[in-house]
């Protein structure tokens, strides 16, 4: 992690935009079928405005810090670990784990908690899942709040795993690429897939850490190009699930599906908070859906990258949730 003073002061400034930590009033494991049990928690006001939080990855899991974007006196906040990651079980499992399984899980949670409709809040892959869920269940989505938009297109995957982002971070890209033989580097997702699903846990963990480090290194605008080393169990779930979804093009019916189906949610109000210098999910995707979404408010945050924790992004997300609460 970069320890420069300017980053430290920025992080301290960001704290003023975040609500104090709040403890869950309900935590449970839900059996969603097909051999999966998912972790679900609720915090904030049990009678408040319901909002479901969709974490990134796929495979990232939810964390206590994600509770801090919501006024606990106003919002009933629902977070969950998607299939195969976080506290959900089985860990790092890809069987019966697709976008459509996750959409069904979101609906299962809504039914179990007796919620008629809710705000959907998600970033990165969480934004992808938010859009897919809303397009499938527009009558259950009252507002979309998205950060670092990813539309699960081949162009986006080629950017991040085909050398586009690597042109800005050549030394970091080299560390990611050098683990793969030269004759396999034309398809980095495929090359890592063979190793992440080799059946040899030490090999899977080694390549999972490299996969995770490449993404983590580019998340913050203050990055020094080193993503650190994630714990082995976390990295393995994160890398295997991401790679599984990317290998299968997000299990969408066709490339560009989300953009093509924006008419289904044109009536739903939405806010997009996008870092101007997001190296993982470049602003073009956020801009493209905003152009065909009449009720969307696009907030382009200057001097910000991809991470949820970027000070400007944190501030804008809190302002957005406070503004919705006041309506």
Helices and strands as residue ranges (DSSP letters): H 5-15, E 24-33, E 36-44, E 49-54, G 64-69, E 75-80, H 99-112, E 118-123, H 125-136, G 138-140, E 141-147, H 154-161, G 165-167, H 170-177, G 182-184, H 188-196, H 201-217, H 232-247, G 249-251, H 257-260, G 262-265, E 269-275, H 284-290, E 296-301, H 311-326
